[in-house]
Amino acid sequence: MPHATVLTHQLATGAPTGVGRYARELIDAYGRVAAEAGWRIDVGTSPEDGVPVLPAGMGLHRLPRPRKLTHAALTAGAPVPVDRWIGRPDLVHQLNPWVPLPSRAPAVVTIHDLMPLLHPEWFSARHRLKFGAVLRHLRRSA
């Protein structure tokens, strides 16, 4: 049975907005169709997130480090593959491209916000540079 892991955060928030709301809806939809399609779907999330309620049959994987520490390691050029913590999936769907996590599995990435490209004047130079670096990384890896 093929296995996919959705990497996200803020699933246990009482009133999710933006990415959290999208993640919740997507995971619920995956839960409805996964078994029918012959897939096993799990969710990977940061240790600082609460415990989300997941559809029946979905597993939960906790990443070993807080999101910001993982991002700092990636920025410093010390990426930590997440495969051993997320069950070595056949596919990874990342819902938070600001912290692209390396995996040996093929990746699908959802980018929720292109405002740094559409309205660069709204963002600091540092923010725009980081966003550009993430997009370049995703072009090579997803």
C-alpha positions in Angstrom: 0.0 0.0 0.0 1.5 3.4 -1.0 2.2 5.7 2.0 2.1 9.5 2.0 2.8 11.9 4.8 1.4 15.4 5.0 3.8 17.8 6.8 2.0 20.8 8.4 1.5 22.7 11.6 -1.2 24.4 13.7 -3.7 21.5 13.3 -4.6 21.6 17.0 -5.5 25.3 17.0 -9.0 26.0 18.3 -9.8 28.5 15.5 -7.4 27.9 12.7 -6.9 30.5 10.0 -5.1 30.4 6.6 -2.7 27.5 6.3 -4.1 25.8 9.4 -7.6 25.8 8.1 -6.5 24.6 4.6 -4.4 21.8 6.3 -7.4 20.7 8.4 -9.7 20.6 5.4 -7.1 18.8 3.2 -6.4 16.2 5.9 -10.1 15.5 6.4 -10.5 15.1 2.6 -7.5 12.8 2.4 -9.1 10.8 5.3 -12.3 10.3 3.3 -10.6 9.0 0.1 -7.3 7.4 1.2 -8.5 3.9 1.9 -10.7 3.9 -1.1 -7.7 4.9 -3.3 -5.5 2.3 -1.6 -3.2 4.8 0.2 -2.1 5.2 3.8 -1.9 8.8 4.8 -0.1 10.1 7.9 0.5 13.5 9.3 3.8 15.0 10.5 3.9 18.0 12.7 6.2 19.9 15.0 6.6 19.0 18.7 5.3 22.4 19.8 1.9 21.8 18.2 -0.9 20.3 20.2 -2.4 16.9 19.5 -4.7 17.2 16.5 -7.8 15.1 16.0 -7.2 13.1 12.8 -9.4 11.0 10.6 -9.6 7.3 11.5 -6.7 5.3 10.2 -4.2 8.3 10.0 -1.0 8.1 12.0 0.7 11.1 13.7 4.4 11.6 13.5 6.2 14.2 15.7 9.2 15.8 14.2 12.1 15.9 16.7 12.7 19.7 16.8 10.6 22.8 17.0 9.8 24.3 13.6 12.1 27.4 14.1 15.1 25.2 15.1 14.6 23.1 12.0 14.3 26.2 9.8 17.6 27.6 11.4 19.4 24.3 10.6 18.2 24.4 7.0 19.2 28.1 6.6 22.6 27.3 8.0 23.1 24.6 5.3 22.6 21.6 7.7 19.4 20.0 6.5 18.1 17.1 8.5 16.1 14.6 6.4 12.8 13.8 8.1 12.3 10.3 6.7 13.1 8.4 9.8 10.6 10.4 11.8 7.7 10.3 9.3 7.8 6.6 8.5 9.7 6.7 5.2 6.8 7.6 3.0 6.5 7.2 -0.8 5.3 10.8 -1.1 5.5 13.9 1.1 3.0 16.8 0.8 4.4 19.9 2.5 2.0 22.6 3.5 4.5 24.9 5.0 7.1 25.7 2.3 8.8 28.3 4.6 10.5 25.4 6.2 11.0 22.9 3.3 12.0 19.7 5.0 14.3 17.4 3.0 13.1 13.9 2.3 14.2 11.1 0.0 10.5 10.8 -1.1 9.2 12.8 -4.0 7.6 16.0 -2.7 4.4 18.0 -3.4 4.4 21.5 -2.0 1.5 23.9 -1.5 2.5 27.5 -1.5 -0.2 29.6 0.1 1.1 33.1 -0.2 2.8 34.8 -3.1 2.6 38.3 -1.6 6.4 38.7 -1.3 6.5 38.4 -5.1 3.3 40.3 -5.9 3.9 43.2 -3.5 7.6 43.2 -2.5 7.2 46.7 -1.1 5.1 45.2 1.8 8.0 43.1 3.0 11.5 43.7 4.4 14.5 42.9 2.3 15.4 40.0 4.6 11.9 38.5 4.2 12.0 38.8 0.4 15.5 37.2 0.4 14.4 34.2 2.5 11.2 33.8 0.4 13.3 33.7 -2.8 15.7 31.2 -1.3 12.8 28.9 -0.3 11.3 29.1 -3.8 14.7 28.3 -5.4 15.0 25.3 -3.1 11.5 24.1 -3.9 12.1 24.5 -7.7 15.0 22.0 -7.3 13.4 19.6 -4.9 9.7 19.4 -5.4 
